[in-house]
Amino acid sequence: MGRKRKDRLGALALLLPSAAAIGVFVYGFVGWTVRVSMSDWRGIMPDYTFIGFQNFMTLFQQDRFQTNMWNTLVFTVAFIIVCLLLGLLLAVLLDRSMRGEWLFRTIFLFPMAISFVVTGVVWRWLLNPVMEGTRLTGLNLLLHEIGLGALASPWHMHPTWGMLAIALAATWQLSGYVMALYLAGIRGIPEQLRESARVDGASEWQIYRRVVLPMLRPVTLGAVVILGHISLKIFDLIMAISPEGGRGFSVEVPAMNMWFTTFRGLRFGRGAAIAVILFVMVSLLVIPYLRYSLRREVER
């Protein structure tokens, strides 16, 4: 047996356990979930009676699920846009070689080290919807103390824009992460390019607009995919802030609906259908990005 063949067999032996585990616990369970989503499983006892796409059709006809999808869209758009803008602004400020940069980097990145559950508990107090009386806390109390009580809001309990309050909490946690991505991208741009632009008479604003920002497009794309992936399957943050999904499902998202449908309503087939829909949504976001990244690697 040649040395190359031994190396191949050794590599295969090392990879086989991991491949088998992924095949069973990832792709196997994905396939099982798809099968359950096409069944009429209700209650504790399994029922694999095949009903095709009936669960999916029922979901898309429900006002509740339509509200869930709209909430996800509102949260995703607000969350991504604000995170990108705030992260880019912080990165540009830190790129100015300000004194104490390491301290500010640490402060901006610190929220990322906290779980969404902890963030949700803190922001549930900050977003206390009480607007009158002696029970004012959090942001409403702050607004009252500085003479801006008219701006007090029910926040996440608002029936129209409650999801924007949830997006505020998520932005606080992940804008520092986006800042780190942008700062790494900016620091990776050769200084000679900016110096050449200065020699040609470009202002700092023009340098960032014409030189820096175009070269940060791959970073922006990566940040959008990461943030979009998080927003589509958000669950723990909203559960910690508003466990019942707000008034009239105003802040409920598909992941929460899946939890309530599966473990409270015991409709496992319909809950699995929601899980499949979430899986498809995330795949439509991630797979094109992976193909784009692989294409760029091949071109290099």
HELIX and SHEET records of a PDB file:
HELIX    1   1 ARG A    3  ILE A   22  1                                  20    
HELIX    2   2 GLY A   23  GLY A   28  3                                   6    
HELIX    3   3 PHE A   29  SER A   37  1                                   9    
HELIX    4   4 GLN A   54  GLN A   61  1                                   8    
HELIX    5   5 ASP A   63  LEU A   94  1                                  32    
HELIX    6   6 GLU A  101  LEU A  109  1                                   9    
HELIX    7   7 PHE A  110  ALA A  113  5                                   4    
HELIX    8   8 PHE A  116  LEU A  126  1                                  11    
HELIX    9   9 GLY A  138  GLU A  145  1                                   8    
HELIX   10  10 GLY A  149  LEU A  151  5                                   3    
HELIX   11  11 TRP A  155  MET A  157  5                                   3    
HELIX   12  12 GLY A  162  ARG A  187  1                                  26    
HELIX   13  13 GLU A  191  VAL A  199  1                                   9    
HELIX   14  14 GLU A  204  ILE A  207  1                                   4    
HELIX   15  15 TYR A  208  VAL A  212  3                                   5    
HELIX   16  16 LEU A  213  MET A  215  1                                   3    
HELIX   17  17 ARG A  217  LEU A  232  1                                  16    
HELIX   18  18 ASP A  236  ILE A  241  1                                   6    
HELIX   19  19 ARG A  247  PHE A  249  5                                   3    
HELIX   20  20 PRO A  254  TRP A  259  1                                   6    
HELIX   21  21 PHE A  260  ARG A  264  3                                   5    
HELIX   22  22 PHE A  268  GLU A  299  1                                  32    
END                                                                             
